[in-house]
Amino acid sequence: MAKLDIASFFDAIPHGPLLAALRVHVASRRCEREVAGYLAWYWQARWPDWPAATPLPGEPVGVPQGSPISGVLANVFLSAFDRALERAGIVFLRYLDDVTILAASPEALAAALGTAIVVGRGKRQARQRYFRSCRRINELFGYELTGRPASRIAGIALA
């Protein structure tokens, strides 16, 4: 297995594609307007000394970390990434911007990692999405995995 982390994820989520993904998953236009207002407030708050009559630079990006809605928005935004990994047959666990890839062999793990990185960069949902770290691990949620072949880990079939 390998663990990936999406670098600067919350700071790089573009508002336009995030709101488009939200429209796919949430039917309420009122909810969309509330989230759009929240994101606009956050973008403006990032530029406190910017002149009010002057447009802010660049495309609005970023979701504040720590608020209850941040995780929901991250999951909505990464849903296309999740579906692409599923279509590629990759077994994975994701919590916000941390991804754990599971595979039955080192060769399968290398192939899955290559696919995950291509999918993550190729979708361009975030302007600069890079996996900050990629390492093989022998621990999952605090439990050490033995060297014995396992057919299932945490209820997920590996083969």
N, C-alpha and C positions, 0 to 999 in steps of 0.2 A: 504494500500500500504506500501511497505517497500523499503528502499534505501540500496543498497550494493555498496561497493567500493572494488576494487581488490587491495590488498596491494602490494606495490612496483612493480606495473605492468610493467612499461616501463623499469625498471632495470632488470627484470627477463625474458623478452622475449628471448627465445633461437633462435639463428640465423638459425640453420638448419631447424627446423619446420616452422619458418616464411618464409624462402625461398621456402619450399615445398608448403605452402599455397599460396604463390604468384604465383607459377607455375600453380596452379589450376585456379586462377582467371585472370591471365594476360598471353596472348599468346606470347608476345614479349620476346625473349631470351635476346635481348639487354637491355631491362628494367630490367630483372632479374640480368644481369651482373652488371649494374650500381648500383642497390640496394645492391648487394653482396659486391661490392667495397666500398660503403658508410658504410656498417655495419662493414667490415673489418677495415676500417680507424677508426671508432668509438671504436672498441674493442682494437685496438693498442693504441689509444689515452688515454684509461683508465689506461694504464700501462706505463707511460712515462719513468720511470727509469729502465724498464725491459731490460736486455741485448738483443740486436738485433738478435743474433744467437740462442737464447734459445726460444723454443716454449712457448707461453703464457699459464698460468695455466688454466685448466678446459675447459669446452665447452664455446664458445663465446656466450655471452648473452648481452642484453640491446639495447635499441633504444633511441637515444637522444630525450629529450622532447623539444618542442618549435619550431622545424623545421616544415615546411609545410608538409613534407612527414611522419612525426611521426604519425599523426592521421590516415592517410591512411594505414600505416603498422599495426597500432593497430587494425583497422577495419578488415583488411585482416586476421590477426592472430586470431581474435575473431569470425570470421564468422562461424566456426564449433560450437562454444559455442552457438551462436545465433540460428543456425539450430537445435541444440539439445533442446533448450528451446522451440522453435516453435513446434517440434515434440511432446514434452511433454504437449503441449497445454497451456503453460504459456504465459500470456499477460505481456509484458515488454517493457520498453524503455531503450535504452543504448546509452550513449555518452562516447566513449572511454572506460575508466575503471570504469565508474559509471553506475550502473544498477538500475532501478526502477521497482519493481514487482507490478503489479496491480492484485487485486482479489476482488471478490464480498462479501466475508465474512472472518472473522478472521481465521476460520478453513481452508478455501481454501488458504489464504495467508500463513499460517504455512506450508501447504503441498507444495505450490509452492516454498517457501524459502528452504525447505529441498531438493527438487529436484534440484533447482538452485545451491545450495552449493555442492551437490554430483556431478552434471555435471561439475561444475567449477573445482573441485579438481580431479575428476576421469579422465578427459580427459588428464591431465598432459601435457597440451600444454606448460605451464610454469612449471619449476621444483618445485617451491614453490608458488603456487597460493592460497592465503587465502583471504577471504573476511574480510577486516579490520574493517568495521562497518556494522551493520545491525540494522536498527531502523525503526519503523513505523513512517510515517509522514502524516500530514494532509495538506501539501502544495505541490503544483506541479507547477514548473516554476513561483514561486512568487504569485500564486493564492491560497487562502485558500479554502479548500474543506469543504462543510457543512456536517452536520450529516445526511442530507436527502439521502435516497437511490438514486443512480444515475445509469442510464443504460449506459451512455456514458461519458467518460472523454477524452478530447482532440481528439475526433473522434474515440476512441477505445471502442468497446463494452466490457462491464465488465461481462456480463452474457452469 
